[in-house]
Every structure is written in structure tokens, then in C-alpha cells.
């Protein structure tokens, strides 16, 4: 049995989710540093039970419901508080980590600002949310979580500043990055970049992830690059419906899979035109795989793109976003070099970036070690 204990609370634990991947990275890092993890989760995917089976984890399944989400979250928090009380009676006042705005969390990681999120929804054409109970819960949980948490990690300076504007003391907030495994995501030189015939975009929500403006841009770009295809990795029916409404040719729709390298290794260029992201793992994973990236500046991880060999960034600000994206895609496809040496340079940019910035796994170990039993 490990000598130190820490709790994690997650509503969902699935192999393809961004929050889940971040949480798993942190749990693996803590396990290597002699921590036993008490994992409180409502909806664990069976595959994740196998993925985490080798880690020192005690599982606590919380029975709640997905709809309506506000009531489900409230019930999850009530039951989580009860579980935490029992665990802490045995192991002391350990930290509780959350990647969502749960009032019980003492360490909050990667939370987004509700004000920034609402602004992004309107800017992305999604409009204001019409679910008053859900909105009320989100507002309450954010205020409570920011007040109750001992330490907060954000993935962008923009979110950090938004929390400071809410009245959160600046010393309570650290800005960190999410690292990728640069021994796992490496350039696949057996399929050289200049021979690849796919543009790749990944995401479920077509407006939030910018899939809508990518399809609009592709309708024109496809005529200029007749040998290329657009691969969209997604789930649900929304993207399929959107594609059917357009004249965009050579669009391949694929499902999420546990190992995205299968898609990266066939991509000439990866596109991340999101209207809002808390971080953006796809940008870092793609560059580490040697692939140039076109990203919106609303994606915090886009700061790693420093020159034309890495790709390019554009800023989303209105109805003409797809034209800005189209022009940026044209420039990158024209100017990016497909040589293996350039793939190595992109990979090294990720290594350098991660070495020069505080990353979440070392941060969580430091915070957890301040209060561990």
C-alpha cells in the first residue's frame, strides 16, 4: 500500500475525453510517486477500468443520472461529499482533485471561465444557453469551487486573469501546460509528410471545434488540392448532417479511437480552428508527431507555433472566420516542407516547449505532497 493518499472526483471517465486524458496523466504521475488514489467517478467506461488496473486505485462508483445534468451534478456532489468524509476519517485531510467545477475540490485543474465560455458560445454562433437550471448550477459551482479550492491550475493566462478578475487571489492560481509523451508521439517517417493526402480535424461539436468553418474552407480548398481529402474525427450525428448539407467533396468521417496516432500518421496537416479550448492537446500531439498545425489563437496551446515550419495561427472574430482559415491553410500547405528533418524540428519544438514551461504532472505532485497522509 502506498504511503500517501489523494482523491480524484470525475463525473465521466472515458478513453476519448480531454478531461479524462488529463486526469489519467496526473494519476499515473502520482502513482509513480508513492500515492494511493481514491477515484470517485459516476460514469466509468469499461475500457478505463482495464487501462488503470495496474495503478494503486480504490474505486468509488457514484450512482447518479445524466439528464437533467444540473440535478445529476448536484446528486454527484452530495454523494461525493459523503464518500470523502469517510475516506478522510481513515486517511486524514487529503487533497481532492477535480478537473470540473465541483465545490468539494481542494485542487482545481484546467477549469474554464464561465464568462469566457459564454462569450465563445455567442461568437461561435451557438447563442446563449436556454437551460436556466443548468446555467444556475454552473454559476454556483464555479463561484463555490474558486472560493473553496486551496490551489488552482489554469492552462491559459486568459483564464487565470478572468479568475483574478472574479476576486481569486493571484497567488492561489498557477498557469501550467499539459505535456504529451514525446516518446509516444514521434514522427512517422515511414510515411513521409510530402506523400500524405489528408487534412485532419478532430472534435465532436462542429461549432465549438470549428468543424463548420473547416468544411466551408474545404469546399474551396478541395478544388485547389484535388489529390487531398479531409478527415473529420468525430462522434454523433451533427457533423454528418453538416457535411450532407454542403458540396464538399472527399470528406472522410471517422470515429474517435484510443490511439490517435493512426490518424496523425496519415495527416499532411492538422487543423484546430476552435472558437474556445481550455488547452488543446491535439496541437501538441500533432507537432510532436512532426505534423504542421493551423490553429486559432483561441486555443491556448497554439502559443507553441512559433514559425511557418510549425504551422500558423489565425484569430477568430466573426462571420468571415472561414476566409481567414482558408487563407491560412493555403499559406501553410504552400510553404511547409515535407522533409523528415522538418518533422524532427517540430518534434524538438515540443520537447523544448515542455522543458521550458511548468507542466501539470509535476505541479500536481508538488501540491499533493504538501498535504498527504
C-alpha positions in Angstrom: 0.0 0.0 0.0 1.3 3.4 -0.9 2.2 5.7 2.0 0.3 8.8 0.7 -3.3 9.3 -0.3 -5.2 11.6 -2.6 -8.7 11.7 -4.0 -9.9 12.4 -7.6 -13.5 13.2 -8.5 -14.7 12.8 -12.1 -18.2 12.8 -13.5 -17.1 10.8 -16.5 -14.1 8.6 -17.3 -13.9 7.6 -20.9 -10.9 6.8 -23.2 -11.5 9.6 -25.7 -12.3 12.6 -23.4 -9.9 15.5 -23.0 -10.5 15.9 -19.2 -10.2 12.2 -18.7 -6.8 12.0 -20.6 -5.5 14.9 -18.4 -6.7 13.2 -15.2 -5.1 9.9 -16.2 -1.8 11.6 -16.8 -1.9 13.1 -13.3 -2.9 9.8 -11.7 -0.1 7.9 -13.4 2.4 10.5 -12.3 1.1 10.4 -8.7 1.2 6.6 -8.6 4.9 6.7 -9.6 5.5 8.9 -6.6 4.0 6.6 -4.0 0.5 7.9 -3.9 -2.6 5.8 -3.5 -5.5 7.2 -5.5 -9.1 7.2 -4.3 -11.1 7.6 -7.5 -14.7 8.8 -7.2 -16.5 8.6 -10.5 -20.1 8.5 -11.8 -19.7 7.1 -15.3 -16.6 5.0 -15.8 -16.0 3.4 -19.2 -15.2 -0.3 -19.0 -12.1 0.2 -21.1 -10.7 2.7 -18.5 -11.1 0.0 -15.8 -8.6 -2.1 -17.7 -6.4 0.9 -18.5 -6.0 1.9 -14.9 -5.9 -1.6 -13.5 -2.2 -1.5 -12.7 -2.4 1.6 -10.7 -2.9 1.8 -6.9 -6.5 2.9 -7.1 -9.5 2.4 -4.9 -12.7 2.9 -6.9 -15.9 4.6 -5.6 -18.8 4.4 -8.1 -21.4 7.2 -7.6 -24.8 6.4 -8.8 -26.4 9.4 -10.4 -28.0 10.3 -13.8 -27.0 12.2 -16.9 -30.3 14.1 -17.5 -31.1 16.7 -16.4 -27.4 17.5 -16.0 -27.8 20.0 -13.2 -29.7 17.6 -10.9 -27.2 14.8 -11.8 -24.3 17.0 -10.9 -25.9 18.1 -7.6 -26.5 14.5 -6.6 -23.0 13.6 -7.6 -21.6 16.3 -5.4 -23.8 15.3 -2.4 -22.7 11.7 -2.6 -19.1 12.6 -3.2 -19.0 14.7 0.0 -20.3 11.7 1.9 -17.6 9.4 0.4 -14.8 12.0 1.0 -15.8 12.3 4.7 -15.5 8.5 5.1 -12.1 8.4 3.4 -10.7 11.4 5.3 -11.8 9.8 8.6 -9.4 7.0 7.8 -6.6 8.7 6.0 -6.7 12.3 7.2 -7.5 15.6 5.4 -6.1 14.6 2.0 -6.5 16.7 -1.1 -9.3 16.2 -3.5 -8.6 16.9 -7.2 -11.2 17.9 -9.8 -11.0 18.9 -13.4 -14.5 20.4 -13.3 -16.1 23.0 -11.0 -17.1 20.8 -8.1 -17.4 22.7 -4.8 -15.8 19.8 -2.9 -12.5 20.1 -4.8 -9.4 21.4 -2.9 -7.3 21.3 -6.0 -8.9 22.5 -9.3 -7.2 21.8 -12.6 -8.0 23.2 -16.0 -11.3 24.7 -15.2 -12.7 27.2 -17.8 -14.2 30.6 -17.0 -17.9 30.6 -17.5 -17.8 34.2 -18.7 -15.3 33.3 -21.4 -17.2 30.2 -22.3 -20.5 32.2 -22.7 -18.7 34.7 -24.9 -17.2 31.9 -27.0 -20.7 30.3 -27.5 -22.1 33.6 -28.8 -19.0 34.2 -31.0 -19.2 30.7 -32.4 -22.9 31.2 -33.4 -24.2 28.8 -30.7 -26.1 31.5 -28.9 -26.9 31.7 -25.2 -27.8 28.5 -23.4 -31.5 28.2 -22.8 -31.3 25.8 -19.8 -31.8 28.1 -16.7 -31.3 25.3 -14.1 -28.0 24.2 -15.8 -26.8 27.8 -16.0 -27.6 28.4 -12.4 -25.7 25.3 -11.3 -22.7 26.2 -13.4 -22.6 29.7 -11.9 -23.0 28.5 -8.4 -20.4 25.6 -8.8 -17.8 28.0 -10.3 -18.1 30.5 -7.5 -18.1 27.8 -4.8 -15.2 26.0 -6.3 -13.0 29.0 -6.8 -13.7 30.1 -3.2 -13.1 26.6 -1.7 -10.1 25.4 -3.6 -6.7 25.7 -2.0 -4.9 25.8 -5.3 -6.0 26.3 -8.9 -4.1 25.4 -12.1 -5.2 27.0 -15.4 -3.9 26.3 -18.9 -4.0 29.8 -20.2 -3.2 33.3 -18.9 -6.6 34.4 -20.2 -8.4 32.1 -17.8 -6.0 33.0 -15.0 -6.8 36.7 -15.4 -10.5 36.0 -15.6 -10.4 34.3 -12.2 -8.3 37.1 -10.7 -11.0 39.5 -12.0 -13.5 37.4 -10.1 -11.6 38.2 -6.9 -9.5 35.0 -6.6 -6.0 35.9 -5.1 -3.3 35.6 -7.8 -1.1 33.5 -5.5 -3.7 30.9 -5.5 -3.5 30.3 -9.3 -0.7 28.8 -11.3 -0.6 28.7 -15.1 0.6 25.3 -16.3 0.7 23.2 -19.5 -0.4 19.7 -20.3 2.6 17.7 -21.6 2.5 14.9 -24.2 4.6 11.8 -24.2 7.3 12.7 -26.7 8.5 9.1 -26.8 4.9 8.0 -27.8 4.1 10.8 -30.3 7.0 10.7 -32.7 7.4 11.5 -36.4 6.3 8.5 -38.5 8.9 8.7 -41.2 7.8 5.5 -43.0 5.0 7.6 -44.5 6.8 10.9 -45.4 4.8 14.1 -45.0 5.0 15.1 -48.7 3.3 11.8 -49.7 0.4 12.2 -47.3 -3.0 13.1 -48.8 -5.2 14.1 -45.7 -6.1 17.2 -43.7 -7.2 16.2 -40.3 -9.6 17.9 -37.8 -10.8 16.3 -34.6 -13.8 17.2 -32.5 -17.4 16.4 -31.6 -19.1 19.8 -31.5 -19.0 21.3 -35.1 -19.3 24.9 -34.0 -17.2 24.8 -30.9 -14.4 22.9 -32.6 -14.6 25.0 -35.8 -15.5 22.0 -38.0 -18.2 24.1 -39.6 -15.8 26.7 -40.9 -13.3 24.0 -41.9 -15.9 22.4 -44.1 -16.7 25.8 -45.6 -13.0 26.4 -46.3 -12.6 22.9 -47.7 -15.3 23.5 -50.3 -12.9 25.9 -52.0 -9.6 24.4 -51.0 -10.6 21.0 -52.3 -10.6 22.4 -55.9 -7.0 23.6 -55.4 -5.7 20.3 -54.0 -7.6 17.6 -55.9 -5.4 14.9 -54.5 -6.2 15.7 -50.9 -9.0 14.6 -48.6 -10.4 16.0 -45.4 -10.7 13.5 -42.5 -13.0 14.6 -39.6 -12.7 12.5 -36.4 -15.9 12.9 -34.5 -18.9 11.3 -32.9 -22.7 11.8 -33.0 -24.9 13.0 -35.9 -24.2 16.7 -36.1 -21.1 16.6 -38.3 -22.7 14.0 -40.7 -25.7 16.3 -41.1 -23.4 19.3 -41.7 -21.4 17.5 -44.4 -24.5 16.4 -46.2 -25.7 20.0 -46.5 -22.6 21.1 -48.4 -21.0 20.3 -51.7 -17.7 19.5 -50.0 -16.0 16.5 -51.8 -13.7 13.8 -50.4 -14.7 14.1 -46.8 -13.9 11.1 -44.6 -15.8 10.8 -41.3 -14.1 8.6 -38.7 -14.7 7.7 -35.1 -12.6 8.5 -32.0 -10.1 5.8 -31.2 -7.9 5.2 -28.1 -4.7 5.7 -30.1 -4.9 8.8 -32.4 -1.5 8.1 -34.0 -3.4 6.0 -36.6 -4.9 9.3 -37.8 -1.8 11.5 -37.2 0.4 9.2 -39.2 -1.6 9.8 -42.4 -2.1 13.6 -41.9 -0.3 16.2 -44.0 -1.7 19.0 -41.9 -3.8 19.1 -38.7 -6.4 21.9 -38.2 -7.6 23.1 -34.8 -9.8 26.2 -35.5 -11.8 26.1 -32.3 -13.7 29.1 -31.0 -12.7 28.1 -27.5 -10.5 25.5 -25.8 -9.3 25.0 -22.2 -5.9 23.8 -23.7 -5.8 21.8 -27.0 -3.9 18.6 -26.7 -4.2 18.0 -30.5 -1.9 20.9 -31.3 0.9 19.5 -29.1 0.4 15.8 -30.2 0.4 16.8 -33.9 3.7 18.8 -33.7 5.3 16.1 -31.6 4.3 13.7 -34.4 6.1 16.1 -36.9 3.0 17.5 -38.5 2.4 21.2 -39.0 -0.7 22.7 -37.4 -3.1 25.5 -38.3 -4.9 26.7 -35.1 -6.9 29.6 -33.9 -5.4 31.9 -31.3 -8.3 31.0 -29.1 -6.6 27.6 -28.5 -4.1 28.2 -25.6 -1.6 25.5 -26.8 -1.3 27.4 -30.1 1.4 29.5 -28.5 3.8 26.7 -29.3 3.5 27.6 -33.0 6.5 30.0 -33.4 7.3 30.0 -37.2 6.0 28.8 -40.5 7.5 25.4 -40.2 5.4 24.7 -37.2 2.3 25.9 -39.0 0.3 29.1 -38.5 -2.3 30.8 -36.3 -5.3 33.0 -37.1 -7.8 34.8 -34.8 -11.5 34.1 -34.9 -13.6 37.2 -34.6 -16.7 37.0 -36.7 -18.6 35.9 -39.8 -15.5 35.8 -42.1 -13.6 33.3 -40.0 -13.7 30.6 -42.7 -12.0 33.0 -45.1 -9.2 33.6 -42.6 -8.9 29.9 -42.1 -8.8 29.3 -45.9 -6.1 31.8 -46.4 -4.0 30.4 -43.6 -4.4 26.8 -44.9 -3.3 27.9 -48.4 -0.2 29.5 -47.0 0.8 26.6 -44.8 0.2 24.0 -47.5 2.3 26.0 -49.9 5.2 26.8 -47.6 5.5 23.9 -45.2 8.3 21.5 -46.0 7.6 17.7 -46.0 11.2 16.6 -45.3 12.0 14.3 -42.5 14.4 16.9 -41.0 11.5 19.3 -40.6 9.4 16.7 -38.9 12.2 16.3 -36.4 12.4 20.1 -35.8 8.7 20.2 -35.0 9.1 17.3 -32.6 12.1 19.1 -30.9 10.0 22.2 -30.6 7.6 20.3 -28.4 10.4 18.9 -26.3 11.8 22.4 -25.8 8.4 23.9 -25.0 7.7 21.3 -22.4 11.1 21.7 -20.8 10.7 25.5 -20.6 7.1 25.6 -19.1 5.7 24.2 -15.8 3.7 21.1 -16.6 0.7 19.7 -14.8 2.1 16.3 -13.7 5.0 17.8 -11.7 2.7 20.6 -10.4 0.1 18.1 -9.0 2.8 16.1 -7.3 4.1 19.2 -5.6 0.6 20.3 -4.5 -0.4 16.8 -3.3 2.9 16.4 -1.3 2.0 19.5 0.8 -0.9 17.6 2.3 -0.5 13.8 2.2 -1.1 11.1 4.6 
